[in-house]
């Protein structure tokens, strides 16, 4: 798609029917790092105005640990994971109580949704989350989404709610994503630099990720920073969703499409829910290695990966599981859903359709990864997962 103008992108935000609003811990806390009920109420006022103007709103909110550590007598945010999880379990209830009270002033009901990364990685759980959130929105409820910090493990977690908000935007097929933070947008350098200038419009998020110097969280309260917000904006942009990065104080104007913060243009039209899940939520269970010709054909976006072009595989996966498609140089070419179990692929590799039909049976005459079930990636190096060569297996 051609790059739209800034005014056009902001008008899309203003007219958005479904909006995901991410609120970071720094936007909900005072100088002490504790939850500040007045700041939360002001934010709810801006969100409620958009909701009463006809938008369907999903709030992705941090703040459970900030709400809980004072109640448990800690002078500051705990650092060890187990204590953070215990603190979050206490604070989440208080956080929701404040949201329920604040939204009730506008006769708006809220509901709590706690997600783990596993809920987005597994297709069945992804669909369940999608159905639940969709029904809540249909009922006029504002879902309050947070990572399930009390149960999420270090090995498999979102790590920050910026990433989670981009995935939620995909789950609910949002028309806009608004990331509220402790600075008023993206700058050409860390805001502490006197030469730093605010960037009002980003038509190409990829170029910004390569060239702009960004720092961490200014407040030290949250887990994310501008890097994680830009990565969330990249996911949204690649999903056809415009993003606004703005300060919490500018929440109202940001939702109305006013020229505040930084607006990031989508870089392509929205894909199907299935492709969005494969591209951004599905966690690959293994790797299928393609020869040079097959990798080039897959990268063209017009071809399935056939067994004749497969030269290797690794991992333990079943038919329907997500896998990386790598070239022989160890670069990810695509992510897709395997058509076969991992133990079936070695005996299929390098064989043409006639051979498969004759030697293995007609049930093997379909692509290893069909083109409708794959999403291209741009020259990303493999994560080093061990591969098993097909020969000799």
C-alpha positions as CSV (number, residue, x, y, z in Angstrom):
1,X,0.0,0.0,0.0
2,X,1.1,3.6,-0.6
3,X,2.1,5.6,2.4
4,X,-0.8,7.8,3.6
5,X,-0.5,11.3,4.9
6,X,-0.4,12.0,8.6
7,X,-3.8,13.7,8.7
8,X,-5.3,10.6,7.0
9,X,-3.8,8.2,9.5
10,X,-5.0,10.3,12.5
11,X,-8.5,10.4,11.0
12,X,-8.5,6.6,10.9
13,X,-7.7,6.6,14.6
14,X,-10.5,9.1,15.3
15,X,-13.0,7.0,13.3
16,X,-11.8,3.7,14.6
17,X,-14.6,1.4,15.7
18,X,-12.4,-0.9,17.9
19,X,-9.5,0.6,19.8
20,X,-6.9,-1.1,22.0
21,X,-5.5,1.3,24.6
22,X,-2.4,0.2,26.5
23,X,-1.7,1.9,29.8
24,X,1.7,1.5,31.4
25,X,2.5,1.4,35.1
26,X,4.1,4.8,34.9
27,X,0.8,6.3,33.7
28,X,-1.0,4.9,36.8
29,X,1.5,5.7,39.5
30,X,2.7,8.7,41.5
31,X,6.2,9.7,42.5
32,X,6.4,6.9,45.1
33,X,5.6,4.2,42.5
34,X,2.3,3.3,44.2
35,X,-1.0,3.2,42.3
36,X,-2.4,6.7,42.0
37,X,-6.2,6.5,41.9
38,X,-6.7,10.0,40.6
39,X,-4.4,9.4,37.6
40,X,-6.4,6.2,36.8
41,X,-9.7,8.1,37.1
42,X,-8.5,10.8,34.7
43,X,-7.4,8.2,32.1
44,X,-10.8,6.4,32.5
45,X,-12.5,9.7,31.8
46,X,-10.8,10.0,28.4
47,X,-11.4,6.4,27.5
48,X,-15.0,6.5,28.6
49,X,-15.6,9.6,26.4
50,X,-14.4,7.5,23.4
51,X,-16.5,4.6,24.5
52,X,-19.6,6.8,24.8
53,X,-18.9,8.2,21.3
54,X,-19.4,4.8,19.8
55,X,-15.9,3.1,19.9
56,X,-15.4,-0.3,21.3
57,X,-12.5,-0.2,23.7
58,X,-10.1,-2.8,25.1
59,X,-7.8,-1.6,27.8
60,X,-4.4,-3.4,28.3
61,X,-3.3,-2.3,31.7
62,X,-0.1,-2.7,33.7
63,X,-0.1,-1.7,37.3
64,X,-0.8,-4.9,39.3
65,X,2.6,-5.0,41.0
66,X,2.5,-1.2,41.6
67,X,-0.9,-1.6,43.2
68,X,0.2,-4.5,45.4
69,X,3.6,-3.9,46.8
70,X,2.5,-1.1,49.1
71,X,-0.3,-3.3,50.5
72,X,2.3,-5.9,51.4
73,X,4.6,-3.5,53.1
74,X,7.4,-3.3,50.5
75,X,9.0,0.2,50.3
76,X,9.6,-0.2,46.5
77,X,8.8,-2.6,43.7
78,X,10.2,-6.0,44.5
79,X,12.9,-7.3,42.1
80,X,12.7,-11.1,42.4
81,X,10.2,-12.9,40.2
82,X,8.4,-14.9,42.8
83,X,7.7,-11.9,45.0
84,X,6.6,-9.9,42.0
85,X,4.1,-12.7,41.1
86,X,2.8,-12.8,44.6
87,X,2.5,-9.0,44.7
88,X,0.7,-9.0,41.3
89,X,-1.8,-11.5,42.6
90,X,-2.6,-9.1,45.5
91,X,-2.5,-5.9,43.4
92,X,-4.6,-7.2,40.5
93,X,-7.8,-7.2,42.6
94,X,-7.2,-3.7,43.8
95,X,-6.4,-2.5,40.3
96,X,-9.7,-4.0,39.0
97,X,-11.6,-2.5,41.8
98,X,-10.4,1.0,40.9
99,X,-11.3,0.4,37.2
100,X,-14.7,-0.9,38.1
101,X,-15.4,2.2,40.3
102,X,-14.0,4.7,37.8
103,X,-15.9,3.3,34.8
104,X,-19.1,2.9,36.8
105,X,-19.3,6.7,37.0
106,X,-20.1,6.5,33.3
107,X,-22.4,3.5,33.5
108,X,-19.8,1.4,31.7
109,X,-19.1,-2.2,32.8
110,X,-15.7,-3.8,32.8
111,X,-14.4,-7.3,32.8
112,X,-11.1,-8.8,33.6
113,X,-9.1,-10.9,31.2
114,X,-5.7,-12.3,32.3
115,X,-3.6,-13.8,29.5
116,X,-0.4,-15.8,29.4
117,X,1.8,-16.2,26.3
118,X,0.5,-19.8,26.0
119,X,-3.0,-18.4,25.4
120,X,-1.8,-16.7,22.2
121,X,0.7,-19.4,21.1
122,X,-1.8,-22.3,20.9
123,X,-4.4,-21.9,18.1
124,X,-7.3,-23.2,20.2
125,X,-6.6,-20.9,23.1
126,X,-6.1,-18.0,20.7
127,X,-9.6,-18.6,19.3
128,X,-11.1,-18.9,22.7
129,X,-9.6,-15.5,23.7
130,X,-10.9,-14.1,20.4
131,X,-14.4,-15.3,21.0
132,X,-14.5,-14.2,24.6
133,X,-13.2,-10.7,23.9
134,X,-15.5,-10.3,20.9
135,X,-18.5,-11.2,22.9
136,X,-17.6,-8.8,25.7
137,X,-17.3,-6.0,23.2
138,X,-20.6,-6.9,21.7
139,X,-22.2,-6.7,25.2
140,X,-20.8,-3.2,25.6
141,X,-18.2,-4.3,28.2
142,X,-14.7,-2.8,28.3
143,X,-12.2,-5.7,28.8
144,X,-9.3,-4.9,31.1
145,X,-6.5,-7.1,29.9
146,X,-3.2,-7.9,31.7
147,X,-0.6,-10.6,31.6
148,X,-1.3,-13.2,34.2
149,X,1.8,-12.3,36.2
150,X,1.0,-14.6,39.1
151,X,1.2,-17.7,36.8
152,X,3.4,-16.7,33.8
153,X,6.8,-18.4,33.9
154,X,10.0,-16.6,33.0
155,X,10.6,-19.0,30.1
156,X,7.3,-18.2,28.4
157,X,5.9,-14.7,28.9
158,X,5.2,-11.5,27.1
159,X,7.6,-9.6,29.3
160,X,5.8,-6.3,28.8
161,X,2.3,-5.2,28.0
162,X,3.4,-3.4,24.8
163,X,3.9,-6.7,23.0
164,X,0.7,-8.0,24.6
165,X,-1.3,-5.0,23.4
166,X,-0.2,-5.5,19.8
167,X,-1.3,-9.2,20.0
168,X,-4.6,-8.2,21.6
169,X,-5.1,-5.7,18.7
170,X,-4.8,-8.6,16.3
171,X,-7.1,-10.8,18.4
172,X,-9.9,-8.3,18.4
173,X,-9.1,-7.0,14.9
174,X,-8.7,-3.5,16.2
175,X,-8.8,-0.4,14.0
176,X,-6.3,1.5,16.1
177,X,-3.7,0.9,18.9
178,X,-3.0,3.7,21.4
179,X,0.1,3.2,23.6
180,X,0.1,5.6,26.6
181,X,3.5,6.2,28.2
182,X,5.6,8.5,30.3
183,X,6.8,10.6,27.4
184,X,4.8,12.5,24.8
185,X,5.9,10.5,21.7
186,X,8.9,9.2,19.8
187,X,12.0,11.5,19.7
188,X,15.0,11.6,17.4
189,X,17.1,10.8,20.5
190,X,16.4,10.2,24.2
191,X,14.3,13.1,25.4
192,X,17.0,14.1,27.9
193,X,19.2,15.1,24.9
194,X,18.7,18.8,24.3
195,X,18.8,18.3,20.5
196,X,16.1,15.7,20.6
197,X,13.0,16.5,18.5
198,X,9.6,14.8,18.7
199,X,8.6,12.9,15.6
200,X,5.0,13.5,14.9
201,X,4.5,11.0,12.0
202,X,6.2,7.7,11.1
203,X,5.2,6.5,7.6
204,X,7.7,3.6,7.7
205,X,8.3,2.0,11.1
206,X,11.1,-0.2,9.7
207,X,13.3,2.8,8.9
208,X,12.7,4.2,12.4
209,X,13.7,1.0,14.1
210,X,17.0,1.2,12.1
211,X,17.9,4.8,12.6
212,X,16.3,6.4,15.8
213,X,18.2,6.2,19.1
214,X,15.7,5.2,21.8
215,X,16.2,4.6,25.5
216,X,14.4,2.6,28.2
217,X,11.5,3.6,30.4
218,X,11.9,7.1,31.9
219,X,10.1,6.2,35.1
220,X,11.8,3.0,36.1
221,X,8.4,1.7,37.2
222,X,7.4,-0.3,34.2
223,X,9.1,-3.2,32.4
224,X,9.1,-1.7,28.9
225,X,10.5,1.3,27.2
226,X,10.4,3.0,23.8
227,X,12.0,0.0,22.2
228,X,9.1,-2.3,23.2
229,X,6.6,0.3,22.1
230,X,8.2,0.6,18.7
231,X,8.2,-3.2,18.4
232,X,4.5,-3.2,19.2
233,X,3.9,-0.5,16.6
234,X,5.8,-2.6,14.1
235,X,3.5,-5.6,14.7
236,X,0.5,-3.3,14.4
237,X,1.7,-1.7,11.3
238,X,2.4,-5.0,9.6
239,X,-1.1,-6.0,10.6
240,X,-2.7,-3.0,9.0
241,X,-3.4,-1.2,12.3
242,X,-2.3,2.5,12.9
243,X,-0.7,3.2,16.2
244,X,-0.4,6.3,18.4
245,X,2.3,6.7,21.0
246,X,1.4,9.5,23.4
247,X,1.7,10.6,27.0
248,X,-1.1,9.6,29.4
249,X,-2.0,13.3,29.8
250,X,-2.8,13.4,26.1
251,X,-5.0,10.2,26.1
252,X,-8.2,12.1,25.1
253,X,-6.7,14.1,22.2
254,X,-4.8,10.9,21.0
255,X,-8.1,9.0,20.8
256,X,-9.7,11.9,19.0
257,X,-7.1,11.9,16.3
258,X,-5.6,15.2,17.4
259,X,-1.9,16.0,16.4
260,X,-0.3,14.8,19.7
261,X,2.4,12.2,20.3
262,X,3.6,10.1,17.4
263,X,1.3,8.3,14.9
264,X,2.6,5.3,13.0
265,X,1.1,4.4,9.7
266,X,0.2,0.8,8.8
267,X,2.5,-0.6,6.1
268,X,0.0,-3.1,4.6
269,X,-3.6,-3.9,4.5
270,X,-5.0,-6.1,7.2
271,X,-4.5,-9.8,6.7
272,X,-6.8,-12.7,7.8
273,X,-7.0,-13.6,11.5
274,X,-5.3,-16.9,10.7
275,X,-2.3,-15.2,9.0
276,X,-2.0,-12.7,11.8
277,X,-1.9,-15.5,14.4
278,X,0.8,-17.3,12.4
279,X,2.8,-14.2,11.9
280,X,2.8,-12.7,15.4
281,X,1.5,-15.1,18.0
282,X,2.3,-18.6,16.9
283,X,5.5,-20.0,18.5
284,X,7.4,-22.3,16.1
285,X,7.9,-25.8,17.4
286,X,10.7,-26.7,14.9
287,X,12.4,-25.9,11.7
288,X,12.1,-27.1,8.1
289,X,15.1,-26.3,5.9
290,X,14.5,-25.6,2.2
291,X,17.0,-25.7,-0.6
292,X,18.0,-22.5,-2.5
293,X,15.3,-22.9,-5.2
294,X,12.5,-23.7,-2.8
295,X,13.5,-20.9,-0.4
296,X,13.4,-18.5,-3.3
297,X,10.0,-19.7,-4.4
298,X,8.6,-19.4,-0.9
299,X,10.1,-16.0,-0.4
300,X,8.3,-14.8,-3.6
301,X,5.1,-15.2,-1.7
302,X,3.5,-17.3,-4.5
303,X,4.6,-20.9,-3.7
304,X,4.0,-23.6,-1.1
305,X,7.0,-25.5,0.3
306,X,6.9,-28.9,-1.4
307,X,8.8,-32.0,-0.2
308,X,11.1,-31.9,-3.3
309,X,12.6,-28.7,-1.9
310,X,13.1,-29.8,1.7
311,X,16.6,-30.8,2.7
312,X,16.4,-30.9,6.5
313,X,14.3,-30.6,9.6
314,X,14.6,-30.3,13.4
315,X,12.3,-30.2,16.4
316,X,9.4,-32.3,17.6
317,X,6.2,-31.1,16.0
318,X,2.9,-32.4,14.7
319,X,0.9,-31.6,11.6
320,X,-0.7,-28.2,12.1
321,X,2.0,-26.9,14.4
322,X,3.9,-23.7,13.5
323,X,7.4,-24.1,12.2
324,X,10.1,-21.9,10.8
325,X,11.1,-22.3,7.1
326,X,14.8,-21.7,6.9
327,X,17.2,-21.5,4.0
328,X,20.4,-23.5,4.0
329,X,22.3,-20.4,5.3
330,X,20.3,-20.4,8.6
331,X,18.0,-17.5,7.7
332,X,14.3,-17.6,8.5
333,X,12.4,-17.2,5.3
334,X,8.9,-17.8,6.6
335,X,6.8,-19.1,9.4
336,X,4.0,-21.5,8.6
337,X,1.9,-24.5,9.7
338,X,3.4,-27.9,9.0
339,X,1.3,-30.3,7.0
340,X,3.1,-33.3,8.5
341,X,4.5,-34.6,11.8
342,X,8.2,-34.0,12.2
343,X,9.1,-37.8,12.0
344,X,7.4,-38.0,8.6
345,X,9.4,-35.3,6.9
346,X,12.8,-37.0,6.6
347,X,11.5,-39.8,4.4
348,X,9.6,-37.3,2.2
349,X,12.4,-34.8,1.8
350,X,13.7,-34.4,-1.8
351,X,11.0,-36.5,-3.3
352,X,8.7,-35.4,-6.1
353,X,5.0,-35.9,-6.2
354,X,5.0,-39.0,-8.3
355,X,7.5,-40.7,-5.9
356,X,5.5,-39.7,-2.9
357,X,2.3,-41.2,-4.4
358,X,4.1,-44.4,-5.5
359,X,6.3,-45.1,-2.4
360,X,4.4,-43.5,0.5
361,X,0.8,-43.3,-0.6
362,X,-1.6,-40.5,-1.8
363,X,-2.0,-39.0,1.7
364,X,1.6,-37.7,1.3
365,X,0.8,-35.8,-1.9
366,X,0.3,-32.3,-0.4
367,X,2.7,-29.5,0.5
368,X,4.9,-29.7,3.6
369,X,3.7,-26.1,4.2
370,X,0.9,-24.7,2.0
371,X,1.2,-21.1,0.9
372,X,-2.1,-20.2,2.5
373,X,-0.6,-21.3,5.8
374,X,2.7,-19.3,5.8
375,X,3.8,-15.8,6.5
376,X,7.0,-14.4,5.1
377,X,9.7,-12.9,7.4
378,X,12.5,-10.6,6.3
379,X,15.9,-12.1,6.5
380,X,15.9,-13.0,10.2
381,X,18.7,-15.2,11.4
382,X,17.8,-18.6,12.8
383,X,17.7,-18.8,16.6
384,X,20.3,-21.6,16.4
385,X,17.9,-24.4,17.1
386,X,19.6,-27.7,16.3
387,X,18.8,-29.2,12.9
388,X,18.8,-32.8,11.8
389,X,19.9,-33.5,8.3
390,X,17.5,-35.6,6.3
391,X,20.2,-37.9,4.9
392,X,20.9,-40.7,7.3
393,X,17.9,-40.1,9.6
